[in-house]
């Protein structure tokens, strides 16, 4: 693909608060985020040509399938509306599909969103539902859960590279620190390394404070062709690179437990299209469903050599004010993880950073940002690069 043509503008963003929304249903959350994005873009609904909605499990969690048509119905439009599913990468993939639909010449203005309503179900029901993103026959049926799968990765990383339990805890502490400055975050409380280490063990070595929560929430973006972006805004942010890759569902089939090959391949594609390298990135939102996932992302995205991610984090490089701030939103760990919305929320955060609108958590001089959204234990990865 010709890099010079690979530019689609983000002209509007919309978010709900992430957390437990007992008074709102899935449709309420999706519509709230969409309306916020349309308002931010200063456009009229009739100017939107199509919608792509990321969602993993609305049928299992709320009984509502056919989500694309539901959202189109609620906003009173007859435009093409498509639900996109890639487990916890559903939002990132919805963004990629909206992007590709504009690049194909099919559409001029597209709404991409993500939504999930999870807290109405018991923890056991949610855990079983989420395991549908793994290999049911070889993992779910045997009793494995996602904390267990990521604990296997953590143990192997610790064994191979000397990564310490404290390195993982530092990620939680940093993400809670960032979330304390984010008004939409589910958890805005600061924590300590000691609290992480002493919290309830979930799957050794991962404790409760190493794990992202069950969340409700929605997020949305308005995308448009580059040549018409200035019609809507004086401060567009452009998507300049996009990559997607897949790997085996089951960990047992992987070449390594200490890296996600889908992340490596997707990021290489995104870097190439954008014409940038890791050293050029100013801010990153990564998929920290568990702390070990963020540590591996530091390495797989090329910010630290394999096995040296723990030391890189310990040196403070991923904090606000550090070499390359990770998860300024608070990440999945502290901002929350309504799975279908996460990839879109990541993009909203990066857009705010590049616009200079992130308030107390603003990365000074941010011009290039990246998002990294993962489905399952790494069977899908979607990476996007954004530029002012």
C-alpha positions as CSV (number, residue, x, y, z in Angstrom):
1,X,0.0,0.0,0.0
2,X,1.3,3.5,-0.9
3,X,2.1,5.1,2.5
4,X,1.3,8.6,1.1
5,X,-2.3,7.5,0.6
6,X,-2.6,5.7,4.0
7,X,-4.1,8.6,6.0
8,X,-7.6,8.6,7.4
9,X,-8.6,11.3,9.9
10,X,-10.1,11.0,13.3
11,X,-12.4,14.0,13.7
12,X,-14.4,13.0,16.7
13,X,-14.2,10.9,19.9
14,X,-16.8,9.8,22.4
15,X,-16.6,7.9,25.7
16,X,-18.8,6.8,28.6
17,X,-17.4,6.3,32.0
18,X,-16.0,2.8,32.5
19,X,-17.2,0.8,35.5
20,X,-20.4,-0.7,36.9
21,X,-23.4,0.9,35.2
22,X,-26.4,-0.7,36.9
23,X,-28.7,2.0,35.6
24,X,-27.7,1.7,31.9
25,X,-28.1,-1.1,29.4
26,X,-25.9,-1.9,26.4
27,X,-27.9,0.2,24.0
28,X,-27.7,3.2,26.4
29,X,-24.0,3.0,26.6
30,X,-23.4,2.5,22.9
31,X,-25.7,5.5,22.0
32,X,-24.1,7.7,24.7
33,X,-20.6,7.2,23.3
34,X,-21.8,7.6,19.7
35,X,-23.6,10.8,20.4
36,X,-20.6,12.2,22.2
37,X,-18.4,11.4,19.2
38,X,-20.8,13.0,16.8
39,X,-21.0,16.1,19.0
40,X,-17.2,16.2,19.3
41,X,-16.9,16.0,15.5
42,X,-19.5,18.8,15.0
43,X,-21.2,16.8,12.3
44,X,-24.8,15.7,11.7
45,X,-25.9,12.1,11.8
46,X,-27.0,12.2,8.2
47,X,-23.3,12.7,7.1
48,X,-22.3,9.3,8.5
49,X,-22.1,6.7,5.7
50,X,-21.6,3.5,7.8
51,X,-21.0,2.1,11.2
52,X,-18.8,-0.7,12.6
53,X,-19.4,-1.7,16.2
54,X,-16.9,-3.8,18.2
55,X,-18.5,-6.3,20.6
56,X,-17.5,-9.7,21.9
57,X,-20.3,-11.2,23.8
58,X,-23.5,-9.2,23.8
59,X,-25.6,-12.4,23.1
60,X,-24.1,-14.3,26.1
61,X,-23.9,-11.4,28.5
62,X,-27.1,-9.4,27.7
63,X,-29.1,-11.7,25.4
64,X,-28.8,-9.1,22.6
65,X,-27.4,-10.1,19.3
66,X,-27.6,-8.2,16.0
67,X,-25.9,-5.2,17.6
68,X,-25.1,-3.3,14.4
69,X,-28.8,-3.1,13.5
70,X,-29.7,-2.2,17.1
71,X,-27.4,0.9,17.1
72,X,-28.6,1.9,13.6
73,X,-32.2,1.6,14.8
74,X,-31.6,3.6,17.9
75,X,-30.1,6.6,16.0
76,X,-32.8,6.3,13.3
77,X,-30.6,5.7,10.3
78,X,-30.7,3.1,7.6
79,X,-27.0,3.1,6.8
80,X,-24.8,-0.1,6.7
81,X,-24.1,-1.1,10.3
82,X,-21.9,-4.1,11.1
83,X,-20.9,-5.8,14.3
84,X,-17.3,-6.8,14.5
85,X,-16.0,-9.6,16.8
86,X,-12.4,-10.6,17.6
87,X,-12.7,-11.3,21.3
88,X,-11.1,-8.6,23.4
89,X,-9.7,-7.1,20.1
90,X,-13.2,-6.4,18.8
91,X,-12.8,-2.7,19.2
92,X,-9.4,-2.5,17.5
93,X,-10.7,-4.6,14.6
94,X,-13.9,-2.5,14.3
95,X,-11.5,0.5,13.9
96,X,-9.5,-1.3,11.3
97,X,-12.6,-2.2,9.3
98,X,-13.9,1.3,9.4
99,X,-10.5,2.5,8.2
100,X,-10.3,0.0,5.4
101,X,-13.9,0.9,4.2
102,X,-12.8,4.5,3.8
103,X,-9.5,3.6,2.1
104,X,-11.4,1.4,-0.3
105,X,-13.4,4.4,-1.5
106,X,-16.7,2.9,-0.3
107,X,-17.3,5.5,2.4
108,X,-16.4,9.1,3.3
109,X,-17.4,9.3,7.0
110,X,-17.7,6.3,9.3
111,X,-18.6,5.8,12.9
112,X,-16.6,3.1,14.7
113,X,-17.5,2.1,18.2
114,X,-17.2,-0.6,20.8
115,X,-19.5,-1.5,23.7
116,X,-19.9,-4.2,26.3
117,X,-22.2,-4.6,29.3
118,X,-20.7,-7.2,31.6
119,X,-21.5,-6.6,35.2
120,X,-25.1,-7.9,35.2
121,X,-23.7,-11.5,35.1
122,X,-21.9,-13.4,37.8
123,X,-18.1,-13.6,37.8
124,X,-18.4,-17.3,36.9
125,X,-20.6,-16.6,34.0
126,X,-18.3,-13.8,32.7
127,X,-15.3,-16.0,33.1
128,X,-16.9,-18.8,31.2
129,X,-18.0,-16.4,28.4
130,X,-14.5,-14.8,28.1
131,X,-13.0,-18.3,27.8
132,X,-14.7,-18.5,24.5
133,X,-11.8,-16.4,23.2
134,X,-9.4,-19.3,24.0
135,X,-9.4,-22.8,22.7
136,X,-12.5,-24.4,24.2
137,X,-11.5,-28.0,23.6
138,X,-7.8,-27.8,24.7
139,X,-8.0,-25.1,27.4
140,X,-11.6,-24.2,28.5
141,X,-12.8,-27.7,28.8
142,X,-9.8,-28.6,30.9
143,X,-10.6,-25.9,33.4
144,X,-8.2,-23.2,32.4
145,X,-9.2,-19.5,32.7
146,X,-7.5,-16.4,31.3
147,X,-5.7,-15.7,34.6
148,X,-4.3,-19.2,34.4
149,X,-3.2,-18.8,30.8
150,X,-1.4,-15.5,31.5
151,X,0.1,-16.9,34.7
152,X,1.7,-19.6,32.6
153,X,3.3,-16.9,30.4
154,X,4.4,-15.0,33.5
155,X,6.0,-18.0,35.1
156,X,7.9,-18.8,31.9
157,X,9.1,-15.2,31.5
158,X,10.3,-15.2,35.1
159,X,12.1,-18.6,34.5
160,X,13.7,-17.6,31.3
161,X,14.7,-14.0,32.0
162,X,14.7,-13.5,35.7
163,X,11.7,-11.2,35.6
164,X,10.6,-10.5,39.2
165,X,7.2,-10.4,40.8
166,X,7.8,-6.7,41.6
167,X,8.2,-5.9,38.0
168,X,4.7,-6.9,37.3
169,X,3.4,-5.1,40.4
170,X,5.1,-1.9,39.2
171,X,2.8,-2.0,36.1
172,X,-0.3,-2.0,38.2
173,X,1.0,0.8,40.4
174,X,1.8,2.9,37.3
175,X,-1.5,2.3,35.6
176,X,-3.5,3.2,38.8
177,X,-1.4,6.4,39.0
178,X,-2.3,7.3,35.5
179,X,-6.0,6.4,36.0
180,X,-6.1,8.7,39.0
181,X,-6.0,11.5,36.5
182,X,-8.6,10.1,34.1
183,X,-12.2,11.0,34.9
184,X,-13.7,8.1,33.0
185,X,-11.5,5.5,34.7
186,X,-13.2,2.7,36.7
187,X,-10.5,2.8,39.4
188,X,-9.0,6.2,40.3
189,X,-7.2,5.1,43.5
190,X,-3.5,4.9,43.8
191,X,-1.9,1.7,45.0
192,X,1.5,0.4,46.1
193,X,3.7,-2.5,45.1
194,X,3.2,-4.0,48.5
195,X,-0.6,-3.9,48.0
196,X,-0.3,-5.7,44.7
197,X,1.9,-8.4,46.1
198,X,-0.3,-9.0,49.1
199,X,-3.7,-8.9,47.3
200,X,-5.6,-12.1,46.8
201,X,-3.8,-14.7,44.7
202,X,-5.8,-15.5,41.5
203,X,-3.4,-17.7,39.5
204,X,0.2,-17.7,40.8
205,X,2.1,-15.4,40.3
206,X,-0.8,-13.1,39.4
207,X,-2.8,-11.6,42.2
208,X,-6.1,-9.7,42.0
209,X,-4.3,-6.4,41.5
210,X,-2.5,-7.9,38.5
211,X,-5.8,-8.5,36.7
212,X,-8.1,-6.1,34.7
213,X,-11.7,-5.9,36.1
214,X,-15.1,-6.8,34.8
215,X,-16.5,-3.5,33.3
216,X,-19.3,-1.8,31.5
217,X,-18.7,1.0,29.0
218,X,-18.5,2.2,25.4
219,X,-16.4,4.3,23.2
220,X,-16.7,5.8,19.6
221,X,-14.7,7.5,16.9
222,X,-15.7,9.4,13.8
223,X,-13.4,8.7,10.9
224,X,-13.3,10.5,7.5
225,X,-11.3,10.9,4.4
226,X,-8.2,13.0,4.8
227,X,-9.2,15.5,2.0
228,X,-12.4,16.5,3.8
229,X,-11.1,16.4,7.4
230,X,-10.4,20.1,7.5
231,X,-14.1,20.7,6.7
232,X,-14.9,19.5,10.2
233,X,-11.9,20.3,12.4
234,X,-8.8,22.4,12.6
235,X,-7.1,19.7,14.7
236,X,-7.4,16.3,13.0
237,X,-5.4,13.3,14.0
238,X,-4.5,10.8,11.2
239,X,-4.3,7.1,11.3
240,X,-1.1,6.4,9.4
241,X,-0.5,2.7,10.0
242,X,-2.6,-0.4,10.7
243,X,-1.6,-4.0,11.2
244,X,-3.4,-7.2,12.1
245,X,-2.1,-10.7,12.7
246,X,-3.2,-14.0,14.1
247,X,-1.7,-16.9,16.1
248,X,-2.9,-20.2,17.5
249,X,-5.8,-20.1,20.0
250,X,-4.1,-22.5,22.4
251,X,-0.9,-21.8,24.2
252,X,0.2,-25.4,23.7
253,X,0.7,-24.7,20.0
254,X,2.8,-21.6,20.4
255,X,6.5,-21.5,19.6
256,X,7.1,-19.5,22.8
257,X,5.2,-18.5,25.9
258,X,7.2,-15.4,26.4
259,X,6.1,-13.4,23.4
260,X,3.0,-12.8,21.3
261,X,3.9,-13.4,17.6
262,X,0.7,-11.8,16.5
263,X,1.7,-8.6,18.2
264,X,5.1,-8.7,16.6
265,X,3.7,-9.2,13.1
266,X,0.9,-6.7,13.5
267,X,3.2,-4.0,14.8
268,X,5.8,-4.6,12.1
269,X,3.0,-4.0,9.5
270,X,1.8,-0.9,11.2
271,X,5.3,0.5,11.6
272,X,6.1,-0.1,7.9
273,X,2.9,1.5,6.7
274,X,3.4,4.5,9.0
275,X,7.1,4.8,8.0
276,X,8.1,5.0,11.7
277,X,10.0,3.0,14.3
278,X,9.6,2.4,18.0
279,X,11.9,5.3,18.8
280,X,9.5,7.7,17.0
281,X,6.5,6.8,19.2
282,X,5.6,9.3,22.0
283,X,2.7,7.5,23.7
284,X,1.3,3.9,23.7
285,X,-1.9,2.3,24.8
286,X,-1.4,-1.4,25.1
287,X,-3.5,-4.4,26.1
288,X,-2.7,-5.0,29.7
289,X,-5.5,-7.5,30.5
290,X,-2.9,-8.8,33.0
291,X,0.4,-7.2,34.1
292,X,2.5,-9.7,32.2
293,X,0.7,-8.8,29.0
294,X,1.9,-5.2,29.3
295,X,5.5,-6.4,30.1
296,X,5.5,-8.6,27.0
297,X,4.0,-5.8,24.9
298,X,6.9,-3.5,25.9
299,X,9.2,-6.1,24.3
300,X,7.1,-7.3,21.4
301,X,6.4,-3.8,20.2
302,X,10.2,-3.2,20.1
303,X,10.6,-0.8,23.0
304,X,12.9,-3.1,24.9
305,X,14.9,-6.3,24.0
306,X,13.2,-9.6,24.8
307,X,13.8,-10.4,28.5
308,X,14.7,-6.8,29.4
309,X,11.1,-5.5,29.7
310,X,11.2,-5.8,33.5
311,X,14.3,-3.7,33.9
312,X,12.9,-1.1,31.3
313,X,9.8,-0.8,33.5
314,X,11.8,-0.6,36.7
315,X,13.8,2.3,35.4
316,X,10.6,4.3,35.0
317,X,10.6,4.5,31.2
318,X,6.8,3.7,30.9
319,X,5.6,6.3,33.4
320,X,4.3,9.7,32.5
321,X,7.4,11.8,32.1
322,X,9.4,8.7,31.2
323,X,11.0,7.7,27.9
324,X,7.8,6.2,26.4
325,X,4.6,6.5,28.5
326,X,2.4,3.4,28.4
327,X,-1.3,3.4,29.2
328,X,-1.8,7.0,30.2
329,X,-5.5,6.2,30.4
330,X,-4.8,3.7,33.2
331,X,-5.0,0.8,30.7
332,X,-7.3,-2.1,31.0
333,X,-6.1,-2.6,34.6
334,X,-7.3,0.7,36.1
335,X,-9.4,2.4,33.4
336,X,-11.4,-0.8,33.0
337,X,-12.0,-3.4,30.4
338,X,-15.5,-3.6,28.8
339,X,-13.9,-5.9,26.2
340,X,-15.6,-4.7,23.0
341,X,-15.0,-1.0,23.9
342,X,-11.3,-1.3,24.9
343,X,-9.7,-1.0,21.5
344,X,-11.7,2.1,20.7
345,X,-11.0,3.7,24.1
346,X,-7.3,3.2,23.5
347,X,-7.7,5.1,20.2
348,X,-9.7,7.9,22.0
349,X,-6.9,8.2,24.5
350,X,-4.2,8.5,21.9
351,X,-6.2,11.1,20.0
352,X,-6.6,13.2,23.1
353,X,-2.9,13.0,23.7
354,X,-2.1,14.1,20.2
355,X,-4.6,16.9,20.3
356,X,-3.1,18.1,23.6
357,X,-6.4,17.5,25.5
358,X,-5.4,14.9,28.1
359,X,-5.2,17.3,31.0
360,X,-3.1,16.2,34.0
361,X,-1.9,13.1,32.2
362,X,-0.8,14.9,29.0
363,X,2.4,13.7,27.4
364,X,4.3,16.8,26.5
365,X,4.9,17.3,22.8
366,X,3.2,14.0,21.8
367,X,3.0,13.8,18.0
368,X,2.9,10.1,17.2
369,X,0.9,7.5,19.2
370,X,0.2,3.8,19.0
371,X,-2.6,1.4,20.1
372,X,-2.2,-2.3,20.7
373,X,-5.4,-4.5,21.1
374,X,-5.3,-8.2,21.7
375,X,-7.9,-10.9,21.4
376,X,-7.7,-14.0,23.7
377,X,-4.3,-15.0,24.9
378,X,-2.8,-13.5,21.7
379,X,-4.6,-15.2,18.9
380,X,-5.5,-11.8,17.4
381,X,-3.5,-8.6,17.6
382,X,-4.4,-5.2,16.0
383,X,-2.0,-2.3,16.1
384,X,-2.6,1.2,14.9
385,X,-0.3,4.2,14.5
386,X,-1.6,7.8,14.9
387,X,0.0,11.1,13.9
388,X,-0.9,14.8,14.4
